[in-house]
Amino acid sequence: MKTIVESFNDYRSEMNEKILSEKNITLNRFFNLDMHAYDNGALDKKTKELLGLVASMVLRCDDCIRYHLGKAHEVGVTKAELFEVFAIANLVGGSICIPHTRRAVEFWEALNQE
């Protein structure tokens, strides 16, 4: 049985492949822009992923939260750093972010079990 991390990553990859294979110039350019926006620049990748995570939590996008958690895990975000992000997201977004924080913690734990 697949883990929640494997299920999410497999689904995301499969659907992105279908979307990009249509060669819609606007969608392909948007995906490219999104991918490169998180490269190192004046801010490093880690900081950008944490910013993306806060924005995703405030906007209440579970897929986006999972994506940024995966990237944050890849760039070495610590549990303490993550919980500071959760605190800021809940402060900015309000109590509506609490369910997303619960699911984010579940996904983070799954990432660390892999």
C-alpha positions as CSV (number, residue, x, y, z in Angstrom):
1,M,0.0,0.0,0.0
2,K,1.3,3.4,-0.9
3,T,2.1,6.0,1.7
4,I,0.4,9.4,1.6
5,V,3.7,10.9,0.3
6,E,3.9,8.3,-2.5
7,S,0.2,8.7,-3.4
8,F,0.5,12.5,-3.6
9,N,3.8,12.5,-5.6
10,D,2.6,9.9,-8.0
11,Y,-0.7,11.7,-8.6
12,R,1.0,15.1,-9.0
13,S,3.5,13.7,-11.5
14,E,0.9,11.9,-13.5
15,M,-1.4,14.9,-13.8
16,N,1.4,17.4,-14.5
17,E,2.6,15.2,-17.3
18,K,-0.9,15.1,-18.8
19,I,-1.2,18.9,-18.5
20,L,2.2,19.7,-19.9
21,S,1.8,17.2,-22.8
22,E,-1.0,19.3,-24.2
23,K,1.7,21.9,-24.9
24,N,-0.5,24.9,-24.0
25,I,2.0,27.7,-24.1
26,T,0.4,29.7,-21.2
27,L,0.2,26.7,-18.9
28,N,3.7,25.5,-19.8
29,R,5.2,28.9,-19.2
30,F,3.3,29.2,-15.9
31,F,4.7,25.9,-14.7
32,N,8.2,26.9,-15.8
33,L,7.9,30.3,-14.0
34,D,6.6,28.5,-10.8
35,M,9.5,26.0,-10.9
36,H,12.2,28.7,-11.3
37,A,10.7,31.2,-8.9
38,Y,12.0,28.9,-6.0
39,D,15.6,28.8,-7.3
40,N,18.3,30.6,-5.2
41,G,18.4,34.3,-5.7
42,A,18.4,37.2,-3.2
43,L,16.6,34.7,-1.0
44,D,17.7,31.1,-0.8
45,K,15.6,28.1,-1.7
46,K,14.9,27.2,1.9
47,T,13.5,30.6,2.7
48,K,11.4,30.6,-0.5
49,E,9.9,27.2,0.3
50,L,9.0,28.4,3.8
51,L,7.3,31.5,2.3
52,G,5.5,29.2,-0.2
53,L,4.4,27.0,2.7
54,V,3.0,30.0,4.7
55,A,1.1,31.3,1.7
56,S,-0.3,27.8,0.9
57,M,-1.5,27.4,4.5
58,V,-3.1,30.8,4.5
59,L,-4.7,30.1,1.2
60,R,-5.8,26.7,2.5
61,C,-4.4,24.6,-0.4
62,D,-3.6,21.1,0.9
63,D,-1.9,20.1,-2.4
64,C,0.3,23.2,-2.2
65,I,1.1,22.6,1.5
66,R,2.2,19.0,0.7
67,Y,4.3,20.2,-2.2
68,H,6.1,22.8,-0.2
69,L,6.5,20.4,2.7
70,G,8.2,18.0,0.4
71,K,10.5,20.6,-1.0
72,A,11.2,22.0,2.5
73,H,12.1,18.5,3.6
74,E,14.5,18.2,0.6
75,V,16.3,21.5,1.5
76,G,16.8,20.5,5.2
77,V,14.1,22.4,7.0
78,T,14.0,21.3,10.7
79,K,11.0,20.5,12.8
80,A,11.6,23.6,14.9
81,E,11.7,25.8,11.7
82,L,8.6,24.1,10.4
83,F,6.6,24.8,13.6
84,E,7.6,28.4,13.5
85,V,6.1,28.5,9.9
86,F,3.0,26.9,11.2
87,A,2.8,29.5,14.0
88,I,3.1,32.4,11.5
89,A,0.5,30.8,9.1
90,N,-2.0,30.4,11.9
91,L,-1.4,33.9,13.1
92,V,-1.9,35.4,9.7
93,G,-4.6,33.0,8.5
94,G,-6.5,32.5,11.7
95,S,-8.0,29.4,13.2
96,I,-9.2,28.2,9.8
97,C,-5.6,27.1,9.3
98,I,-5.6,24.6,12.2
99,P,-7.0,21.7,10.2
100,H,-4.4,22.3,7.5
101,T,-1.7,22.4,10.2
102,R,-2.9,19.0,11.4
103,R,-2.7,17.5,7.9
104,A,0.7,19.2,7.4
105,V,2.1,17.6,10.5
106,E,0.8,14.2,9.4
107,F,2.4,14.7,6.0
108,W,5.7,15.9,7.5
109,E,5.8,12.8,9.8
110,A,5.3,10.6,6.7
111,L,8.1,12.4,4.9
112,N,10.4,11.7,7.8
113,Q,9.4,8.0,7.9
114,E,10.5,7.5,4.3
